[in-house]
Amino acid sequence: MLLLKISVIIPVYNAEKHISVALDSLACQTMKQSDFEVICIDDASSDNSLNVIESFKNKILNLRIIKRDVGSGGPMTPRNQGIEVSEGEYIAFLDNDDFYGEETLERFYENAVKADADVVIGKYVGVNGRNVPQSQFTKGVNLSADILSTNLVYTLAPHKLFSKRLINQLNLRFDPKAVVGEDQLFVMTAYIYAKNIAVLSDYEYYYVVKRGEENLSLKQFPANEFYHSFTLIMEELKKNAIDFLYQKKLKIAFLNRFLKASRLRSILFSKRFSRETKIDYFNASKTFFNKYISQEELSSINPEFQYIVVFCQKYTFDDLSHFYNNMNKITSKDVTTVNKDGIYSQQKYFDKQHSYDESLNVTFLSKDIINITNISLDKGQFIFEGLFTQTLLINHITQYTLIMRHREKKIEKHYNDYIVPNENQFSFKIDFKSLLLSKEIALGIWDVFIKASADDYSFERRIGNQRSFQPTLIKSKIDGLDGDVYSVEPYFTKPYDNLSFNIKVG
């Protein structure tokens, strides 16, 4: 029978300089100390970590210390030992150099029970310049979060709350064979099978600390071990009971996350690795991509990474290297096709050693050219002029749409009436009353976007910060179509300096 609410598991290795900060944050929790335990697993530290932890026995009621005689080389085995002995209804993982907000455990538990959640994710705070996930917390508290729409594949660190019920049901553990991605395997498996996931943005829960002594160099892993965790994630996705179409979307979301965040590109294209190592990784990638990415799914891979998948699936490492070293030479003259999936170029190369002939999505090589030349709001008339194109599409005729989008309600108003004085330029003159239909629709903040369409390909950008002048923005009083008078205040957002309108009554 589980008598405690939460077990906090901390793997410890040579942490004498900062473990006290983590433990202080636990000693100061607003949750009653009789309701939680702290399990520190020392992974054969060679410094004074154990003595520092021992000094907290009078400050933390349920402090348990496990000393390993032989180091495991990573946090996986210590975390697993903590899981085995834990007595809490929920388990939280805290790294020995991070710390909690004072109300974290109390808020974690209350929301877990309220939402009947198997996973609870609290807002992260980066310390000393540490980058942390943010997009998951922009929409407020969500006690029934969807993995895809809440972008959870981009927060796969284990610094969350997990129900012991789920962990026991799955016999979920950190895989000690995983040299990379072990956290992702644990968390993705929990996401897949969780009854419910809660995302909390109402408090600063977990402080992730960047230490000055961190080694930021690329760590090399054997190529045949690199895909261990990611292969298991793909297999877990295939065998669960998630809806088939959702499963496919989740797989693509994870693969895009993997291609963006993993070390693969750094290894394949870095000068720090030998040719032999690169070829090993290329061959491992060929096996992985051929097994898990079909030709049908390829178009759903982010264009920035599609060429890597294509070359790994169909060509050689030398072919990939040749294209990579020459892709920045592609210009608008090399564009052969533009369709709904993006901008394509037929890339050909032949010599005695290697060759390729492939239509490749090169959308990621196209750079925005944006310049706002006129913004004004006068007597209800909004005038907006400028230039907007992409470098690979300068030879294509572009059609423009001005989009006013309500920030909270996501209501959109599209304007297609414009005069094009020159190619790749736009000029809109809009009667602002078209937004002022009723208070239910109009009130709040409206953001401005420009959508450009060339052939079947469309690209949209938030507009305002790239301008050749400093406009004078004047608040206006405008009669609405519903008979009310509205105050329309244009302003530039902070910190991104884009154009928005705040609409109020009166």
Buried (B, 14 or more C-beta within 10 A) or exposed (E): EEEBBBBBBBBBBBBBBBBBBBBBBBBBBEBEBEBBBBBBBBBBBEEBBBEBBEEBEEEBBBBBBBBBEEBBEBBBBBBBBBBEEBBBBBBBBBBBBBBBBBBBBBBBBBBBEEBEBBBBBBBBBBBEEBEBBBEBBEBEBBBEBEBEEBBBBBBBBBBBBBBBBBBEEBEBBBBBEBBBBBBBBBBBBBBBBBEBBBBBBEBBBBBBBBEEEEEEEEEBBEBEEBBBBBBBBBEBBEEEEBEEEEBBBBBBBBBBBBBEBBBBBEBBBEEEBEEEBBBBBBBBBBEBBEEBBEEEBBBBBBBBBBBBBBBBBEBBBBBBBBBBEEBEEBEBEBBEBBEEBBBBBEBEBEEEEBBBEBEBBBBBBBEEBBEBBBBBBEEBBBEBBBBBBBEBBBEBEBBBBBBBBBEEEEBEBEBEEBEEEEEBBBBBBBEBBEBBEEBEBBBBBBBBBBBBBBBEBEBEBBBBBBBEEEBEBEEBEBEBEEEBEBEBBBBBBEEEEBBBBBBEEE
